[in-house]
């Protein structure tokens, strides 16, 4: 076969050149490769930071779920207060009327409602002294 003077297409030229001696790359190509390497490093850093942010958001979601559960519990307690107040009011209406002899002494003190719940008071003096100590300190 004879060699024709026709030039080879660029994709064939680079393939045939790669078979023999090493070819020096153009400065534009080297700069482009370095640019892509820097871009890859930035993308890996962004991926790591995004993973950290995702973990923090998951922790925040867990804490908000706990807070939501606590809020529901508080709402349930508050929704029952009207029943408690109604029961206290009903107990207050059932107070015994003071006798006429003790009426003068009782007028200075407001009548108390009937006892609805009995609370043990063996620690009451200690609690009172702590409460008074807190008021004096504050």
N, CA, C and O atoms as a GROMACS GRO file, in nm:
protein
  552
    1UNK      N    1   0.083  -0.118   0.000
    1UNK     CA    2   0.000   0.000   0.000
    1UNK      C    3   0.087   0.122   0.000
    1UNK      O    4   0.198   0.126   0.052
    2UNK      N    5   0.030   0.219  -0.059
    2UNK     CA    6   0.104   0.344  -0.066
    2UNK      C    7   0.045   0.443   0.031
    2UNK      O    8  -0.074   0.437   0.063
    3UNK      N    9   0.124   0.531   0.076
    3UNK     CA   10   0.081   0.634   0.171
    3UNK      C   11   0.018   0.747   0.096
    3UNK      O   12   0.079   0.804   0.005
    4UNK      N   13  -0.105   0.782   0.135
    4UNK     CA   14  -0.170   0.894   0.069
    4UNK      C   15  -0.139   1.019   0.150
    4UNK      O   16  -0.109   1.010   0.269
    5UNK      N   17  -0.145   1.129   0.090
    5UNK     CA   18  -0.113   1.255   0.154
    5UNK      C   19  -0.228   1.310   0.237
    5UNK      O   20  -0.221   1.421   0.290
    6UNK      N   21  -0.330   1.233   0.246
    6UNK     CA   22  -0.447   1.280   0.322
    6UNK      C   23  -0.418   1.278   0.471
    6UNK      O   24  -0.359   1.183   0.520
    7UNK      N   25  -0.459   1.385   0.546
    7UNK     CA   26  -0.438   1.383   0.691
    7UNK      C   27  -0.541   1.294   0.759
    7UNK      O   28  -0.653   1.280   0.711
    8UNK      N   29  -0.503   1.236   0.872
    8UNK     CA   30  -0.593   1.150   0.949
    8UNK      C   31  -0.688   1.236   1.032
    8UNK      O   32  -0.652   1.346   1.073
    9UNK      N   33  -0.810   1.184   1.057
    9UNK     CA   34  -0.902   1.258   1.146
    9UNK      C   35  -0.841   1.268   1.287
    9UNK      O   36  -0.755   1.188   1.324
   10UNK      N   37  -0.886   1.366   1.364
   10UNK     CA   38  -0.825   1.395   1.493
   10UNK      C   39  -0.839   1.278   1.592
   10UNK      O   40  -0.747   1.253   1.669
   11UNK      N   41  -0.952   1.207   1.590
   11UNK     CA   42  -0.968   1.098   1.686
   11UNK      C   43  -0.876   0.981   1.652
   11UNK      O   44  -0.833   0.908   1.741
   12UNK      N   45  -0.845   0.962   1.526
   12UNK     CA   46  -0.751   0.858   1.487
   12UNK      C   47  -0.608   0.901   1.514
   12UNK      O   48  -0.523   0.819   1.551
   13UNK      N   49  -0.581   1.028   1.496
   13UNK     CA   50  -0.447   1.080   1.519
   13UNK      C   51  -0.406   1.061   1.666
   13UNK      O   52  -0.295   1.017   1.694
   14UNK      N   53  -0.499   1.094   1.760
   14UNK     CA   54  -0.465   1.082   1.901
   14UNK      C   55  -0.452   0.935   1.941
   14UNK      O   56  -0.369   0.903   2.026
   15UNK      N   57  -0.532   0.846   1.882
   15UNK     CA   58  -0.523   0.704   1.914
   15UNK      C   59  -0.392   0.646   1.862
   15UNK      O   60  -0.327   0.568   1.931
   16UNK      N   61  -0.354   0.684   1.740
   16UNK     CA   62  -0.230   0.631   1.684
   16UNK      C   63  -0.110   0.689   1.754
   16UNK      O   64  -0.007   0.623   1.765
   17UNK      N   65  -0.120   0.813   1.801
   17UNK     CA   66  -0.008   0.874   1.872
   17UNK      C   67   0.011   0.810   2.008
   17UNK      O   68   0.124   0.802   2.057
   18UNK      N   69  -0.097   0.762   2.070
   18UNK     CA   70  -0.089   0.701   2.201
   18UNK      C   71  -0.022   0.565   2.197
   18UNK      O   72   0.022   0.515   2.300
   19UNK      N   73  -0.012   0.504   2.080
   19UNK     CA   74   0.049   0.373   2.069
   19UNK      C   75   0.200   0.378   2.078
   19UNK      O   76   0.264   0.285   2.126
   20UNK      N   77   0.256   0.485   2.032
   20UNK     CA   78   0.402   0.495   2.027
   20UNK      C   79   0.455   0.574   2.145
   20UNK      O   80   0.428   0.541   2.261
   21UNK      N   81   0.528   0.674   2.116
   21UNK     CA   82   0.593   0.758   2.216
   21UNK      C   83   0.489   0.843   2.290
   21UNK      O   84   0.384   0.874   2.234
   22UNK      N   85   0.519   0.881   2.415
   22UNK     CA   86   0.425   0.965   2.489
   22UNK      C   87   0.409   1.100   2.422
   22UNK      O   88   0.504   1.158   2.368
   23UNK      N   89   0.287   1.148   2.426
   23UNK     CA   90   0.254   1.276   2.364
   23UNK      C   91   0.239   1.379   2.472
   23UNK      O   92   0.175   1.352   2.574
   24UNK      N   93   0.295   1.494   2.454
   24UNK     CA   94   0.278   1.601   2.552
   24UNK      C   95   0.140   1.660   2.534
   24UNK      O   96   0.097   1.688   2.422
   25UNK      N   97   0.070   1.681   2.646
   25UNK     CA   98  -0.065   1.733   2.639
   25UNK      C   99  -0.060   1.884   2.627
   25UNK      O  100   0.035   1.949   2.671
   26UNK      N  101  -0.164   1.936   2.567
   26UNK     CA  102  -0.167   2.081   2.550
   26UNK      C  103  -0.193   2.148   2.685
   26UNK      O  104  -0.258   2.089   2.770
   27UNK      N  105  -0.144   2.268   2.706
   27UNK     CA  106  -0.165   2.338   2.833
   27UNK      C  107  -0.313   2.361   2.863
   27UNK      O  108  -0.352   2.362   2.980
   28UNK      N  109  -0.393   2.379   2.762
   28UNK     CA  110  -0.537   2.399   2.784
   28UNK      C  111  -0.601   2.273   2.842
   28UNK      O  112  -0.686   2.280   2.930
   29UNK      N  113  -0.558   2.158   2.791
   29UNK     CA  114  -0.612   2.033   2.839
   29UNK      C  115  -0.567   2.006   2.983
   29UNK      O  116  -0.647   1.959   3.064
   30UNK      N  117  -0.444   2.036   3.015
   30UNK     CA  118  -0.393   2.018   3.151
   30UNK      C  119  -0.467   2.111   3.247
   30UNK      O  120  -0.504   2.070   3.357
   31UNK      N  121  -0.490   2.233   3.206
   31UNK     CA  122  -0.564   2.329   3.289
   31UNK      C  123  -0.707   2.282   3.311
   31UNK      O  124  -0.761   2.295   3.421
   32UNK      N  125  -0.767   2.229   3.207
   32UNK     CA  126  -0.905   2.178   3.218
   32UNK      C  127  -0.911   2.059   3.315
   32UNK      O  128  -1.005   2.049   3.394
   33UNK      N  129  -0.812   1.970   3.308
   33UNK     CA  130  -0.808   1.854   3.399
   33UNK      C  131  -0.792   1.901   3.542
   33UNK      O  132  -0.860   1.850   3.631
   34UNK      N  133  -0.704   1.996   3.567
   34UNK     CA  134  -0.684   2.049   3.702
   34UNK      C  135  -0.812   2.116   3.753
   34UNK      O  136  -0.846   2.104   3.871
   35UNK      N  137  -0.880   2.187   3.665
   35UNK     CA  138  -1.006   2.252   3.701
   35UNK      C  139  -1.111   2.148   3.741
   35UNK      O  140  -1.185   2.168   3.838
   36UNK      N  141  -1.117   2.039   3.668
   36UNK     CA  142  -1.213   1.932   3.698
   36UNK      C  143  -1.176   1.862   3.829
   36UNK      O  144  -1.265   1.822   3.905
   37UNK      N  145  -1.046   1.845   3.856
   37UNK     CA  146  -1.004   1.785   3.982
   37UNK      C  147  -1.045   1.873   4.100
   37UNK      O  148  -1.092   1.823   4.203
   38UNK      N  149  -1.026   2.004   4.086
   38UNK     CA  150  -1.066   2.096   4.193
   38UNK      C  151  -1.218   2.093   4.211
   38UNK      O  152  -1.268   2.099   4.324
   39UNK      N  153  -1.290   2.085   4.101
   39UNK     CA  154  -1.436   2.078   4.108
   39UNK      C  155  -1.480   1.949   4.179
   39UNK      O  156  -1.574   1.951   4.259
   40UNK      N  157  -1.411   1.838   4.150
   40UNK     CA  158  -1.442   1.711   4.215
   40UNK      C  159  -1.415   1.719   4.365
   40UNK      O  160  -1.495   1.670   4.445
   41UNK      N  161  -1.304   1.782   4.404
   41UNK     CA  162  -1.272   1.797   4.546
   41UNK      C  163  -1.379   1.881   4.615
   41UNK      O  164  -1.422   1.849   4.726
   42UNK      N  165  -1.423   1.989   4.551
   42UNK     CA  166  -1.528   2.073   4.608
   42UNK      C  167  -1.660   1.997   4.620
   42UNK      O  168  -1.733   2.014   4.718
   43UNK      N  169  -1.690   1.915   4.522
   43UNK     CA  170  -1.814   1.837   4.528
   43UNK      C  171  -1.809   1.732   4.640
   43UNK      O  172  -1.910   1.708   4.706
   44UNK      N  173  -1.692   1.672   4.660
   44UNK     CA  174  -1.679   1.576   4.770
   44UNK      C  175  -1.695   1.645   4.905
   44UNK      O  176  -1.757   1.592   4.996
   45UNK      N  177  -1.637   1.766   4.917
   45UNK     CA  178  -1.652   1.842   5.041
   45UNK      C  179  -1.799   1.880   5.062
   45UNK      O  180  -1.849   1.873   5.174
   46UNK      N  181  -1.866   1.921   4.956
   46UNK     CA  182  -2.008   1.955   4.964
   46UNK      C  183  -2.090   1.833   5.005
   46UNK      O  184  -2.185   1.845   5.083
   47UNK      N  185  -2.055   1.717   4.953
   47UNK     CA  186  -2.127   1.595   4.988
   47UNK      C  187  -2.109   1.564   5.137
   47UNK      O  188  -2.205   1.525   5.204
   48UNK      N  189  -1.987   1.580   5.190
   48UNK     CA  190  -1.962   1.554   5.331
   48UNK      C  191  -2.039   1.653   5.418
   48UNK      O  192  -2.099   1.614   5.519
   49UNK      N  193  -2.038   1.780   5.380
   49UNK     CA  194  -2.111   1.881   5.457
   49UNK      C  195  -2.261   1.857   5.451
   49UNK      O  196  -2.331   1.877   5.551
   50UNK      N  197  -2.310   1.814   5.337
   50UNK     CA  198  -2.454   1.784   5.323
   50UNK      C  199  -2.494   1.666   5.410
   50UNK      O  200  -2.603   1.665   5.468
   51UNK      N  201  -2.406   1.567   5.421
   51UNK     CA  202  -2.436   1.452   5.507
   51UNK      C  203  -2.442   1.496   5.653
   51UNK      O  204  -2.528   1.451   5.728
   52UNK      N  205  -2.350   1.585   5.693
   52UNK     CA  206  -2.353   1.638   5.830
   52UNK      C  207  -2.479   1.717   5.856
   52UNK      O  208  -2.540   1.706   5.963
   53UNK      N  209  -2.519   1.798   5.759
   53UNK     CA  210  -2.642   1.876   5.774
   53UNK      C  211  -2.764   1.784   5.783
   53UNK      O  212  -2.856   1.810   5.860
   54UNK      N  213  -2.765   1.679   5.703
   54UNK     CA  214  -2.877   1.583   5.708
   54UNK      C  215  -2.886   1.517   5.846
   54UNK      O  216  -2.995   1.497   5.898
   55UNK      N  217  -2.770   1.484   5.905
   55UNK     CA  218  -2.769   1.425   6.040
   55UNK      C  219  -2.824   1.524   6.143
   55UNK      O  220  -2.904   1.487   6.229
   56UNK      N  221  -2.781   1.650   6.133
   56UNK     CA  222  -2.830   1.752   6.226
   56UNK      C  223  -2.980   1.773   6.211
   56UNK      O  224  -3.051   1.791   6.310
   57UNK      N  225  -3.029   1.770   6.089
   57UNK     CA  226  -3.173   1.787   6.066
   57UNK      C  227  -3.251   1.669   6.123
   57UNK      O  228  -3.361   1.687   6.174
   58UNK      N  229  -3.194   1.549   6.114
   58UNK     CA  230  -3.261   1.432   6.172
   58UNK      C  231  -3.267   1.443   6.324
   58UNK      O  232  -3.369   1.410   6.384
   59UNK      N  233  -3.159   1.490   6.385
   59UNK     CA  234  -3.159   1.509   6.530
   59UNK      C  235  -3.262   1.615   6.569
   59UNK      O  236  -3.332   1.599   6.669
   60UNK      N  237  -3.270   1.721   6.491
   60UNK     CA  238  -3.369   1.826   6.518
   60UNK      C  239  -3.511   1.772   6.504
   60UNK      O  240  -3.599   1.805   6.584
   61UNK      N  241  -3.534   1.688   6.404
   61UNK     CA  242  -3.666   1.627   6.387
   61UNK      C  243  -3.702   1.540   6.507
   61UNK      O  244  -3.816   1.541   6.552
   62UNK      N  245  -3.604   1.465   6.558
   62UNK     CA  246  -3.628   1.381   6.676
   62UNK      C  247  -3.664   1.467   6.797
   62UNK      O  248  -3.755   1.434   6.873
   63UNK      N  249  -3.591   1.577   6.816
   63UNK     CA  250  -3.618   1.666   6.930
   63UNK      C  251  -3.754   1.732   6.916
   63UNK      O  252  -3.826   1.748   7.014
   64UNK      N  253  -3.790   1.771   6.794
   64UNK     CA  254  -3.922   1.832   6.773
   64UNK      C  255  -4.034   1.732   6.797
   64UNK      O  256  -4.141   1.768   6.845
   65UNK      N  257  -4.009   1.606   6.764
   65UNK     CA  258  -4.108   1.502   6.791
   65UNK      C  259  -4.129   1.487   6.942
   65UNK      O  260  -4.243   1.474   6.988
   66UNK      N  261  -4.020   1.488   7.017
   66UNK     CA  262  -4.030   1.481   7.164
   66UNK      C  263  -4.105   1.601   7.218
   66UNK      O  264  -4.190   1.588   7.306
   67UNK      N  265  -4.073   1.718   7.165
   67UNK     CA  266  -4.139   1.841   7.208
   67UNK      C  267  -4.288   1.835   7.176
   67UNK      O  268  -4.371   1.879   7.256
   68UNK      N  269  -4.321   1.782   7.061
   68UNK     CA  270  -4.461   1.770   7.021
   68UNK      C  271  -4.536   1.676   7.116
   68UNK      O  272  -4.650   1.704   7.155
   69UNK      N  273  -4.472   1.565   7.153
   69UNK     CA  274  -4.535   1.472   7.246
   69UNK      C  275  -4.560   1.538   7.381
   69UNK      O  276  -4.664   1.518   7.442
   70UNK      N  277  -4.462   1.616   7.428
   70UNK     CA  278  -4.478   1.687   7.554
   70UNK      C  279  -4.590   1.789   7.547
   70UNK      O  280  -4.665   1.806   7.643
   71UNK      N  281  -4.600   1.857   7.434
   71UNK     CA  282  -4.706   1.956   7.416
   71UNK      C  283  -4.843   1.890   7.418
   71UNK      O  284  -4.938   1.945   7.474
   72UNK      N  285  -4.853   1.772   7.359
   72UNK     CA  286  -4.980   1.699   7.361
   72UNK      C  287  -5.018   1.661   7.503
   72UNK      O  288  -5.135   1.666   7.540
   73UNK      N  289  -4.919   1.622   7.583
   73UNK     CA  290  -4.946   1.586   7.723
   73UNK      C  291  -4.995   1.708   7.801
   73UNK      O  292  -5.089   1.698   7.879
   74UNK      N  293  -4.931   1.822   7.780
   74UNK     CA  294  -4.974   1.945   7.847
   74UNK      C  295  -5.114   1.982   7.803
   74UNK      O  296  -5.196   2.024   7.885
   75UNK      N  297  -5.144   1.968   7.676
   75UNK     CA  298  -5.278   1.999   7.625
   75UNK      C  299  -5.382   1.907   7.689
   75UNK      O  300  -5.493   1.952   7.720
   76UNK      N  301  -5.349   1.781   7.709
   76UNK     CA  302  -5.443   1.688   7.772
   76UNK      C  303  -5.469   1.728   7.916
   76UNK      O  304  -5.583   1.722   7.962
   77UNK      N  305  -5.365   1.770   7.988
   77UNK     CA  306  -5.384   1.814   8.127
   77UNK      C  307  -5.470   1.940   8.131
   77UNK      O  308  -5.562   1.950   8.211
   78UNK      N  309  -5.439   2.035   8.044
   78UNK     CA  310  -5.515   2.160   8.044
   78UNK      C  311  -5.660   2.139   8.003
   78UNK      O  312  -5.749   2.212   8.048
   79UNK      N  313  -5.684   2.042   7.918
   79UNK     CA  314  -5.823   2.017   7.877
   79UNK      C  315  -5.906   1.961   7.992
   79UNK      O  316  -6.029   1.970   7.988
   80UNK      N  317  -5.842   1.905   8.093
   80UNK     CA  318  -5.914   1.851   8.208
   80UNK      C  319  -5.935   1.952   8.319
   80UNK      O  320  -6.008   1.923   8.414
   81UNK      N  321  -5.875   2.069   8.312
   81UNK     CA  322  -5.885   2.166   8.421
   81UNK      C  323  -6.028   2.212   8.445
   81UNK      O  324  -6.068   2.235   8.559
   82UNK      N  325  -6.106   2.225   8.339
   82UNK     CA  326  -6.244   2.269   8.362
   82UNK      C  327  -6.320   2.168   8.446
   82UNK      O  328  -6.406   2.206   8.526
   83UNK      N  329  -6.290   2.038   8.430
   83UNK     CA  330  -6.354   1.936   8.513
   83UNK      C  331  -6.308   1.948   8.658
   83UNK      O  332  -6.388   1.932   8.750
   84UNK      N  333  -6.180   1.975   8.677
   84UNK     CA  334  -6.128   1.991   8.813
   84UNK      C  335  -6.194   2.111   8.880
   84UNK      O  336  -6.239   2.102   8.994
   85UNK      N  337  -6.199   2.223   8.811
   85UNK     CA  338  -6.259   2.343   8.868
   85UNK      C  339  -6.408   2.324   8.896
   85UNK      O  340  -6.460   2.374   8.996
   86UNK      N  341  -6.475   2.252   8.809
   86UNK     CA  342  -6.617   2.225   8.832
   86UNK      C  343  -6.636   2.139   8.956
   86UNK      O  344  -6.729   2.162   9.034
   87UNK      N  345  -6.548   2.040   8.975
   87UNK     CA  346  -6.557   1.954   9.094
   87UNK      C  347  -6.530   2.035   9.220
   87UNK      O  348  -6.596   2.014   9.322
   88UNK      N  349  -6.434   2.127   9.216
   88UNK     CA  350  -6.406   2.212   9.332
   88UNK      C  351  -6.526   2.302   9.360
   88UNK      O  352  -6.563   2.322   9.476
   89UNK      N  353  -6.586   2.355   9.256
   89UNK     CA  354  -6.704   2.440   9.273
   89UNK      C  355  -6.819   2.361   9.335
   89UNK      O  356  -6.888   2.410   9.424
   90UNK      N  357  -6.838   2.239   9.288
   90UNK     CA  358  -6.945   2.156   9.345
   90UNK      C  359  -6.917   2.126   9.492
   90UNK      O  360  -7.009   2.125   9.574
   91UNK      N  361  -6.791   2.102   9.527
   91UNK     CA  362  -6.757   2.075   9.666
   91UNK      C  363  -6.776   2.200   9.750
   91UNK      O  364  -6.814   2.191   9.867
   92UNK      N  365  -6.749   2.316   9.692
   92UNK     CA  366  -6.765   2.442   9.767
   92UNK      C  367  -6.911   2.470   9.798
   92UNK      O  368  -6.941   2.527   9.903
   93UNK      N  369  -6.998   2.433   9.710
   93UNK     CA  370  -7.141   2.457   9.734
   93UNK      C  371  -7.194   2.366   9.845
   93UNK      O  372  -7.300   2.395   9.901
   94UNK      N  373  -7.125   2.260   9.875
   94UNK     CA  374  -7.169   2.166   9.978
   94UNK      C  375  -7.108   2.196  10.115
   94UNK      O  376  -7.114   2.113  10.205
   95UNK      N  377  -7.048   2.313  10.131
   95UNK     CA  378  -6.988   2.349  10.261
   95UNK      C  379  -7.097   2.359  10.367
   95UNK      O  380  -7.207   2.407  10.341
   96UNK      N  381  -7.065   2.313  10.485
   96UNK     CA  382  -7.164   2.329  10.593
   96UNK      C  383  -7.174   2.477  10.631
   96UNK      O  384  -7.074   2.549  10.634
   97UNK      N  385  -7.293   2.518  10.661
   97UNK     CA  386  -7.316   2.657  10.702
   97UNK      C  387  -7.264   2.675  10.844
   97UNK      O  388  -7.289   2.590  10.930
   98UNK      N  389  -7.193   2.784  10.871
   98UNK     CA  390  -7.142   2.805  11.007
   98UNK      C  391  -7.256   2.830  11.105
   98UNK      O  392  -7.359   2.886  11.070
   99UNK      N  393  -7.233   2.786  11.225
   99UNK     CA  394  -7.332   2.809  11.329
   99UNK      C  395  -7.325   2.954  11.371
   99UNK      O  396  -7.224   3.021  11.348
  100UNK      N  397  -7.429   3.001  11.430
  100UNK     CA  398  -7.437   3.143  11.465
  100UNK      C  399  -7.335   3.184  11.570
  100UNK      O  400  -7.287   3.297  11.567
  101UNK      N  401  -7.299   3.096  11.660
  101UNK     CA  402  -7.200   3.129  11.762
  101UNK      C  403  -7.064   3.157  11.698
  101UNK      O  404  -6.999   3.256  11.730
  102UNK      N  405  -7.022   3.073  11.608
  102UNK     CA  406  -6.890   3.086  11.548
  102UNK      C  407  -6.891   3.171  11.423
  102UNK      O  408  -6.789   3.182  11.355
  103UNK      N  409  -7.004   3.230  11.391
  103UNK     CA  410  -7.015   3.306  11.266
  103UNK      C  411  -6.924   3.428  11.267
  103UNK      O  412  -6.869   3.463  11.163
  104UNK      N  413  -6.908   3.492  11.380
  104UNK     CA  414  -6.823   3.612  11.387
  104UNK      C  415  -6.677   3.575  11.359
  104UNK      O  416  -6.607   3.648  11.288
  105UNK      N  417  -6.631   3.464  11.414
  105UNK     CA  418  -6.493   3.422  11.394
  105UNK      C  419  -6.470   3.375  11.250
  105UNK      O  420  -6.364   3.400  11.193
  106UNK      N  421  -6.566   3.309  11.192
  106UNK     CA  422  -6.551   3.253  11.058
  106UNK      C  423  -6.556   3.360  10.950
  106UNK      O  424  -6.506   3.336  10.840
  107UNK      N  425  -6.615   3.475  10.975
  107UNK     CA  426  -6.626   3.577  10.872
  107UNK      C  427  -6.489   3.631  10.833
  107UNK      O  428  -6.470   3.673  10.719
  108UNK      N  429  -6.394   3.630  10.924
  108UNK     CA  430  -6.261   3.678  10.893
  108UNK      C  431  -6.190   3.582  10.796
  108UNK      O  432  -6.110   3.627  10.714
  109UNK      N  433  -6.220   3.455  10.803
  109UNK     CA  434  -6.159   3.357  10.714
  109UNK      C  435  -6.262   3.311  10.612
  109UNK      O  436  -6.376   3.280  10.648
  110UNK      N  437  -6.222   3.305  10.484
  110UNK     CA  438  -6.318   3.256  10.384
  110UNK      C  439  -6.338   3.106  10.403
  110UNK      O  440  -6.246   3.035  10.443
  111UNK      N  441  -6.458   3.058  10.374
  111UNK     CA  442  -6.483   2.915  10.390
  111UNK      C  443  -6.403   2.834  10.288
  111UNK      O  444  -6.386   2.876  10.174
  112UNK      N  445  -6.353   2.721  10.330
  112UNK     CA  446  -6.275   2.634  10.243
  112UNK      C  447  -6.365   2.526  10.184
  112UNK      O  448  -6.463   2.486  10.247
  113UNK      N  449  -6.332   2.478  10.065
  113UNK     CA  450  -6.413   2.371  10.006
  113UNK      C  451  -6.390   2.239  10.080
  113UNK      O  452  -6.294   2.225  10.156
  114UNK      N  453  -6.478   2.145  10.057
  114UNK     CA  454  -6.465   2.013  10.117
  114UNK      C  455  -6.337   1.948  10.065
  114UNK      O  456  -6.290   1.978   9.955
  115UNK      N  457  -6.282   1.860  10.143
  115UNK     CA  458  -6.160   1.791  10.103
  115UNK      C  459  -6.193   1.693   9.991
  115UNK      O  460  -6.276   1.603  10.006
  116UNK      N  461  -6.126   1.711   9.878
  116UNK     CA  462  -6.147   1.622   9.764
  116UNK      C  463  -6.041   1.512   9.760
  116UNK      O  464  -6.070   1.398   9.724
  117UNK      N  465  -5.919   1.549   9.797
  117UNK     CA  466  -5.808   1.455   9.793
  117UNK      C  467  -5.734   1.467   9.924
  117UNK      O  468  -5.708   1.578   9.971
  118UNK      N  469  -5.700   1.358   9.981
  118UNK     CA  470  -5.623   1.361  10.105
  118UNK      C  471  -5.474   1.346  10.069
  118UNK      O  472  -5.433   1.250  10.004
  119UNK      N  473  -5.398   1.443  10.114
  119UNK     CA  474  -5.254   1.444  10.086
  119UNK      C  475  -5.182   1.423  10.218
  119UNK      O  476  -5.210   1.493  10.316
  120UNK      N  477  -5.089   1.329  10.224
  120UNK     CA  478  -5.015   1.309  10.349
  120UNK      C  479  -4.935   1.434  10.382
  120UNK      O  480  -4.871   1.493  10.295
  121UNK      N  481  -4.939   1.473  10.508
  121UNK     CA  482  -4.876   1.599  10.548
  121UNK      C  483  -4.760   1.579  10.643
  121UNK      O  484  -4.722   1.673  10.713
  122UNK      N  485  -4.702   1.462  10.647
  122UNK     CA  486  -4.592   1.441  10.741
  122UNK      C  487  -4.470   1.524  10.702
  122UNK      O  488  -4.386   1.553  10.787
  123UNK      N  489  -4.460   1.564  10.573
  123UNK     CA  490  -4.349   1.648  10.529
  123UNK      C  491  -4.391   1.794  10.517
  123UNK      O  492  -4.312   1.877  10.471
  124UNK      N  493  -4.510   1.827  10.556
  124UNK     CA  494  -4.561   1.963  10.539
  124UNK      C  495  -4.475   2.067  10.609
  124UNK      O  496  -4.447   2.170  10.547
  125UNK      N  497  -4.431   2.049  10.736
  125UNK     CA  498  -4.348   2.153  10.798
  125UNK      C  499  -4.219   2.180  10.721
  125UNK      O  500  -4.176   2.295  10.710
  126UNK      N  501  -4.157   2.076  10.668
  126UNK     CA  502  -4.033   2.094  10.591
  126UNK      C  503  -4.062   2.170  10.462
  126UNK      O  504  -3.984   2.256  10.422
  127UNK      N  505  -4.172   2.138  10.397
  127UNK     CA  506  -4.208   2.206  10.273
  127UNK      C  507  -4.238   2.352  10.300
  127UNK      O  508  -4.198   2.440  10.223
  128UNK      N  509  -4.309   2.380  10.410
  128UNK     CA  510  -4.342   2.518  10.443
  128UNK      C  511  -4.215   2.599  10.472
  128UNK      O  512  -4.202   2.713  10.428
  129UNK      N  513  -4.122   2.540  10.546
  129UNK     CA  514  -3.998   2.612  10.578
  129UNK      C  515  -3.916   2.636  10.453
  129UNK      O  516  -3.852   2.740  10.441
  130UNK      N  517  -3.917   2.542  10.360
  130UNK     CA  518  -3.846   2.564  10.233
  130UNK      C  519  -3.914   2.674  10.154
  130UNK      O  520  -3.846   2.758  10.094
  131UNK      N  521  -4.047   2.676  10.152
  131UNK     CA  522  -4.118   2.780  10.078
  131UNK      C  523  -4.092   2.916  10.138
  131UNK      O  524  -4.071   3.013  10.064
  132UNK      N  525  -4.094   2.926  10.272
  132UNK     CA  526  -4.067   3.054  10.337
  132UNK      C  527  -3.922   3.095  10.313
  132UNK      O  528  -3.894   3.213  10.292
  133UNK      N  529  -3.831   3.000  10.316
  133UNK     CA  530  -3.690   3.030  10.289
  133UNK      C  531  -3.670   3.081  10.147
  133UNK      O  532  -3.589   3.170  10.123
  134UNK      N  533  -3.744   3.024  10.053
  134UNK     CA  534  -3.736   3.068   9.914
  134UNK      C  535  -3.791   3.207   9.896
  134UNK      O  536  -3.739   3.286   9.816
  135UNK      N  537  -3.898   3.240   9.970
  135UNK     CA  538  -3.957   3.374   9.959
  135UNK      C  539  -3.862   3.476  10.020
  135UNK      O  540  -3.846   3.585   9.964
  136UNK      N  541  -3.799   3.444  10.131
  136UNK     CA  542  -3.704   3.536  10.195
  136UNK      C  543  -3.580   3.557  10.109
  136UNK      O  544  -3.527   3.667  10.103
  137UNK      N  545  -3.534   3.450  10.043
  137UNK     CA  546  -3.414   3.461   9.958
  137UNK      C  547  -3.446   3.539   9.832
  137UNK      O  548  -3.359   3.611   9.783
  138UNK      N  549  -3.568   3.528   9.778
  138UNK     CA  550  -3.605   3.589   9.652
  138UNK      C  551  -3.647   3.726   9.670
  138UNK      O  552  -3.683   3.794   9.573
   0.00000   0.00000   0.00000
